[in-house]
Amino acid sequence: MPRLHDRTAARAARLLPALGMVLQLSCARGRERDVRIGLLALLTSDLAVQSGVPSRQGAEMAIDEINERGGVEIAGKRHRLRLIVKDYEPRADAAASAARELINLDSADVLLGPQLSPHAVAASSVAEDAQVPMISPMASNPAVTRGRHFVFRLAFLDPFQGEMLARYALEDLHATRAAILYDVANPYSRDIAALFRETFEGGGGRVVASETFTTDEKSDFRAPLQRIAKAGPQVLLLPNYSSVDSFQVRQARAVGVKASFLGSDVWDPPGLRHVPEAIGTVFTQQWSPKATLPQAAAFLEQYRVRYGVDARTTAAMTYDAVRIVADALHRAGTTDGLALAKAIGRTNGFSGVTGTITFDGTGDPRRSGLVSRLGATSDTILRSVDPKP
């Protein structure tokens, strides 16, 4: 006859698998599903330092802070945020493919990025079709959000930059003669150039030279700059990426252009400080570390401690984008795409490190822009410009 403890042990052995299943189910119920945030970032291209890496770092920092506080409360339950980063080749079709992968393979609940407008336009179509909310922190082309219900941006629009720079040239520099050198293949450059011309000439100025180049021309701009030098402008608008602007400002001075340079929000101050000809140039900014905003100082200090470098605009804007998503998730009470998109669209007076953010019925925020002067070690904010009502 088996002993009592042997029968007990046998019974326990039979019960262990069932008990394990019960414990697994209990743990699964207690651990709510993570909210998946997909980030589209250029991590291996020549824009990695300026765009991709700061984007990832800004998102990581915001998500870690939220998760350390217990995550986001959604319908009474706490959910952690999970970041899924997708690198892609710097092409519109590659951005669209990366967006599809994040949605279809990684089950992303929301997309952040891309930062560049041509890429964001392509990705926005994918997000809209899938009814997955998307926020591009930096893309400023109107086409990114036009006709979309699930797509948002944090940046001011390209046309507003052209207007800001023209107003500064007319009112602060008292310029009457301007020239433009822009990338004819890039809608970003074209839009800023067009609105600059319209505003500058509408204010009594004259564009005495307008020269173009194409995206594949990366280092030799002497021919168009020589024609600009002969026209004798007082200001020269260069609404182009820093990868070519560094060549353009050097070569402009070398061929005799004496005009003041005007740049746009894709100029990268840390990357241009080593170019002597760029010091003193004026450019637009979505945000500046010099802006006296309540939350900016703490963000800047924490970012510097964590990453050992100063935060670029892309980091700050992406940090705010994550926090807007978290706020909208709480208000929506669900991760459902339509409900979340509606909650993002109702964001009103959100206090971010880059300023106060409000969406008023569109995917575009109402926010002011900065005109700043590039310095050898830091920048000076010259004026803050509010958009026209």
Secondary structure by P-SEA (a helix, b strand, c coil): cccaaaaaaaaaaaaaaaaaaaaaaaaaaaccccbbbbbbcccccccccccaaaaaaaaaaaaaaaaaacccccccbbbbbbbbbbbbcccaaaaaaaaaaaacccccccccccccaaaaaaaaaaaaaacbbbbbcccccccccccccccccccccaaaaaaaaaaaaaccccccbbbbbbccccaaaaaaaaaaaaaaaaacccccccccccccccccaaaaaaaaaaacccbbbbccccaaaaaaaaaaaaacccbbbbbcccccccccccccccccccccccccccccccaaaaaaaaaaaaccccccaaaaaaaaaaaaaaaaaaaaccccaaaaaaaaaacccccccccbbbbcccccccbbbbbbbbccccccccccccccc
